Amino acid sequence: MRDIPRRVWLEISKSQLTHNYNAVASRVAPCEVMAVLKANSYGLGVLPIAETLKEAGAMRFGVAEPFEALQLLSLERPVHILSSILPEEIEPMIEAGITIPVTSLESARLIHHTAKKLRKFAIVHFKIDTGMGRLGIILEDAFDTIVQACALPDLICEGIFSHFPMAYDKESPVSRTQIKNFKTLVQQLNTRRIRFKYVHIANSDAINNFPESYQRPFNLVRTGINLHGAFDAHGKRSIEIHPAISLKTRLTAIRHMAAGSAIGYGQSYKLKEPTRVGTISAGYADGLPLSLSNQGHVIIRDKPCPIIGRVSMDYTTVSLAEVADAQIGDDVTCLGSTESNCITIESWAELKNTHPYEIICSIGNRVERRYVQ
Ligand SMILES: Cc1ncc(COP(=O)(O)O)c(C=O)c1O
């Protein structure tokens, strides 16, 4: 079968990924940086991104679950599951040398028994729930649980970590209280001679908003969204990162339509005057939020073209009133920059009333990922 160029593609800039990694690494130095690449690297394609970040200097990688962890074995760097582990997943993860989270005494014992059976050691990090309310050892139980788990001989108790639910908010006391309680726990464990090689709590928000989250005793940070060139919707943006992705498609039709013509599903737009209407070959299946309907724009020949009518699954209609020279086949920038115009992930997030994470993770399956320098 002949290869045919794809209609919609996502350009992922390796040099911007590298820049973003370096920006984070130099901010938090001497802390080590774990690149968080869960959900297929936030939907962008895990292996090429992991390899680029490894070249940039990333020494370890974080994922959400075992399927994702196994995909990264070829990197020959530590891979951490950051969330939870199911009983039947323990054996294959120990076999593969994946770093496993301990989320309860029961899970520590299961990991220990499995390691013993396999005649291997299991590398574990204790996951402490200091306020996220989702997973991990509840703070009040953490001291006793860890003391008991550290006595299990087949565990290499390498790390202890926690996670922030709202480190975007510098004013809220929540993150400071989490840091204080977590540090107290680490100190209490020290009095029992329990010390960890890695102590970590910071995500991207914390790196931007809470310097104490990457100072002693912390010596590792876990960052995802900043590496991908975006920020959380709220909070300070103190690291100078660059957008790393551009979503592009082609102009597939140009039609001259009369005043009064209705456009698209629901006929939500009626032309006020005779207009050159363009149809671009991308829709919500490719990741364009439905909420761009009659609100957003795309860029053609470096000019903004307002979206008119409702975004549909595969196509979106735009006004070409300001781009007299537009031609069928022209490249269309849906997200990203051209010479003098720019559409940001954050602007889409605002229109969709969501955060940039959901925008990045919603780029459709049929969109070709192209890794460019
Ligand atoms: C446990 C954990 N650590 C770190 C991260 C990275 O977060 P961010 O992408 O905000 O840097 C995540 C992602 O949600 C996470 O679940």
The ligand as a Tripos MOL2 file, in Angstrom:
@<TRIPOS>MOLECULE
LIG
   16    16     1     0     0
SMALL
NO_CHARGES

@<TRIPOS>ATOM
      1 C1          2.7050   11.3560   41.3940 C.3       1 LIG1
      2 C2          2.9670   12.3710   40.3210 C.ar      1 LIG1
      3 N1          4.1140   13.0490   40.3490 N.ar      1 LIG1
      4 C3          4.4170   13.9750   39.4160 C.ar      1 LIG1
      5 C4          3.5300   14.2560   38.3980 C.ar      1 LIG1
      6 C5          3.9150   15.3000   37.3700 C.3       1 LIG1
      7 O1          3.0190   16.3690   37.4270 O.3       1 LIG1
      8 P1          3.2150   17.6350   36.4710 P.3       1 LIG1
      9 O2          2.8810   17.1920   35.1000 O.co2     1 LIG1
     10 O3          2.2000   18.5940   36.9980 O.co2     1 LIG1
     11 O4          4.6220   18.0800   36.6140 O.co2     1 LIG1
     12 C6          2.3180   13.5820   38.3440 C.ar      1 LIG1
     13 C7          1.3490   13.9040   37.2960 C.2       1 LIG1
     14 O5          0.2050   14.1400   37.5290 O.2       1 LIG1
     15 C8          2.0280   12.6040   39.3410 C.ar      1 LIG1
     16 O6          0.8890   11.9220   39.3270 O.3       1 LIG1
@<TRIPOS>BOND
     1     1     2 1
     2     2     3 ar
     3     2    15 ar
     4     3     4 ar
     5     4     5 ar
     6     5     6 1
     7     5    12 ar
     8     6     7 1
     9     7     8 1
    10     8     9 2
    11     8    10 1
    12     8    11 1
    13    12    13 1
    14    12    15 ar
    15    13    14 2
    16    15    16 1
@<TRIPOS>SUBSTRUCTURE
     1 LIG1         1 GROUP 0 **** ****
